[in-house]
Amino acid sequence: MRRLKTARRSEIVGAALELAAERGLPALSMRGVAARLGLTPMALYGYFRSKDDLLDGITTHLLTLLPEPAADLDPLTRLRELAGGVRAVARAHPAVAGLLFTRPAAGETSLVPAERVYQALLDLGVPDTEVPRLERLLSTFVLGFVLSEVDGRFAASTRLARSRRVGLGPADLPAHHRLGAAAHHADCAAEFTRDLDDLLAVVRAAAS
């Protein structure tokens, strides 16, 4: 297998991020990235073997943006910082945030976030046998929440439009009509914090 060049990899990833932000991830192509940089598409293949390889490169870049909490912080604070860091990265790069969920095995870097969660759970006193399960519980919540947030799924306008489009009345959706505006509004920052606190209560219980 031929050796890939590295000198302009970060520049290419940056151009891909810009293009995805402008046109959406489905429109991202090797040809489009090459044109943005004034290169031929073939020149890009000297750095990335395929579009999939480029997507892995973007994912690796996103993973490097995640925080590395100080080791002397208490474990629960570290877990909160890690969760908040995922949300911050997703909000900063909404067009490509889904790659954190769909391309979890993008090189060795993909193991680092889970390692940090593992260590925090172990330091908290969670039994070894429970650590992988609780890491999956936390990461599934965090990724699911932030991707729903940046995709607009939690937006009041999205929920209202959906409820009006289906044309169902109180007899069909009694709980929705009873809740009224509360069913269509979410303070995502506050809700994320409360939900995370609830999950960390489960973690504390496992540790004790």
C-alpha positions in Angstrom: 0.0 0.0 0.0 1.4 3.4 -1.0 2.5 5.8 1.7 0.2 8.9 2.0 1.6 12.4 2.2 1.0 14.4 5.4 2.2 17.9 4.7 -1.3 19.3 3.7 -3.6 16.9 5.5 -4.8 19.5 8.1 -5.3 22.1 5.3 -7.4 19.6 3.3 -9.5 18.7 6.4 -10.0 22.4 7.0 -11.3 23.0 3.5 -13.6 19.9 3.8 -15.0 21.4 7.0 -15.7 24.7 5.3 -17.3 23.0 2.4 -19.5 20.8 4.6 -20.6 23.9 6.6 -21.6 25.7 3.5 -23.3 23.0 1.5 -24.0 20.1 3.9 -22.1 16.9 4.4 -23.9 15.0 1.6 -22.5 17.5 -0.9 -19.0 17.0 0.3 -16.8 15.5 -2.5 -13.1 15.1 -3.2 -13.6 17.2 -6.4 -15.2 20.0 -4.4 -12.4 20.0 -1.7 -9.7 20.0 -4.4 -11.3 22.9 -6.3 -11.4 24.9 -3.0 -7.7 24.4 -2.6 -6.8 24.9 -6.2 -5.7 21.3 -6.6 -6.7 18.5 -8.9 -8.8 15.7 -7.4 -5.9 13.3 -8.1 -3.7 15.5 -5.9 -6.0 14.8 -2.9 -5.6 11.1 -3.3 -2.0 11.5 -2.3 -3.2 12.5 1.1 -6.5 10.5 1.5 -7.2 7.3 -0.4 -10.9 7.9 -0.7 -13.8 10.1 0.5 -14.3 7.6 3.3 -10.7 8.2 4.3 -11.3 11.9 4.3 -14.4 11.5 6.4 -12.2 9.6 8.9 -9.7 12.4 8.8 -12.5 14.9 9.7 -13.7 12.6 12.5 -10.1 12.4 13.9 -9.9 16.2 13.8 -13.2 16.5 15.7 -11.9 14.0 18.3 -8.8 16.1 18.9 -11.0 19.1 19.7 -12.5 17.3 22.7 -11.3 18.4 26.1 -8.7 16.6 28.2 -9.8 17.3 31.8 -7.0 17.7 34.4 -6.3 14.5 36.1 -6.5 16.1 39.6 -10.2 17.1 39.0 -12.7 14.9 40.8 -14.1 12.2 38.5 -17.6 13.6 38.2 -16.3 17.0 37.2 -14.2 15.3 34.5 -17.2 13.4 33.2 -19.2 16.7 33.0 -16.3 18.4 31.2 -16.1 15.5 28.7 -19.8 15.6 28.0 -19.9 19.3 27.7 -16.9 19.2 25.3 -18.8 16.8 23.0 -21.7 19.2 22.9 -19.4 22.2 22.3 -17.7 20.5 19.4 -21.0 19.5 17.8 -22.4 23.0 18.1 -19.3 24.4 16.6 -19.4 22.0 13.7 -23.0 20.9 13.2 -22.7 19.9 9.6 -20.2 17.1 10.4 -21.1 16.4 14.0 -22.9 13.2 13.0 -19.5 11.7 12.0 -18.8 11.3 15.8 -21.7 8.8 15.8 -21.4 7.1 12.4 -17.6 6.8 12.2 -16.5 5.8 15.7 -13.5 3.8 14.6 -11.6 6.5 12.8 -8.1 5.5 13.9 -6.5 5.2 17.2 -7.7 8.6 18.3 -11.2 7.2 18.6 -10.2 5.3 21.7 -9.0 8.4 23.6 -12.4 9.8 24.6 -13.6 6.4 25.9 -10.3 5.9 27.7 -10.9 9.2 29.6 -14.4 8.1 30.6 -13.2 4.7 31.6 -10.5 6.3 33.9 -13.0 8.7 35.5 -15.4 5.9 36.2 -12.6 3.7 37.7 -11.4 6.6 39.8 -14.9 7.1 41.1 -14.9 3.5 42.3 -17.2 1.9 39.7 -16.5 -1.8 39.5 -14.5 -2.9 36.5 -17.3 -5.0 35.2 -19.7 -2.0 35.1 -17.3 0.5 33.5 -17.9 -0.4 29.8 -21.7 -0.5 30.3 -21.8 2.9 32.0 -19.5 4.4 29.4 -21.9 3.2 26.7 -24.8 4.6 28.6 -23.1 8.0 28.9 -21.8 8.2 25.4 -25.1 7.1 23.9 -27.0 9.8 25.8 -24.4 12.5 25.0 -24.1 11.8 21.3 -27.9 11.2 20.9 -28.7 14.5 22.7 -26.2 16.7 20.9 -26.9 15.3 17.5 -30.7 15.8 18.0 -29.9 19.4 19.1 -27.8 20.4 16.2 -30.0 18.7 13.7 -33.0 20.8 14.9 -35.0 17.9 16.3 -35.5 19.6 19.6 -36.3 23.0 18.1 -39.8 24.4 19.0 -40.4 25.3 15.4 -39.7 21.8 14.2 -42.0 20.3 16.8 -44.8 22.7 16.1 -44.5 22.2 12.3 -44.7 18.5 12.8 -47.7 18.6 15.0 -49.6 20.9 12.6 -48.6 18.8 9.6 -50.1 15.6 10.9 -53.4 17.4 11.6 -54.3 15.4 14.7 -56.5 17.0 17.3 -56.9 16.6 21.1 -58.7 13.3 20.7 -55.8 11.8 18.8 -52.9 13.4 20.8 -54.4 14.1 24.3 -51.1 14.2 26.1 -49.6 16.6 23.5 -52.6 18.9 23.9 -52.5 18.7 27.6 -48.8 19.7 27.7 -49.4 22.5 25.2 -46.3 24.7 24.7 -44.2 22.6 27.1 -44.3 19.8 24.6 -42.7 22.1 21.9 -40.1 24.0 23.9 -36.8 22.8 25.2 -34.0 24.8 26.9 -31.4 22.5 25.5 -28.5 23.7 27.7 -30.5 23.4 30.9 -32.0 20.1 29.8 -28.6 18.6 28.9 -27.3 19.5 32.3 -30.3 18.0 34.2 -30.2 14.9 32.1 -26.5 14.5 32.6 -26.9 15.0 36.4 -29.6 12.2 36.4 -27.2 9.9 34.6 -24.4 10.7 36.9 -26.6 9.8 39.8 -26.8 6.3 38.3 -23.0 6.3 38.0 -22.6 7.3 41.7 -25.0 4.5 42.7 -22.9 2.0 40.8 -19.8 3.3 42.5 -21.3 2.9 46.0 
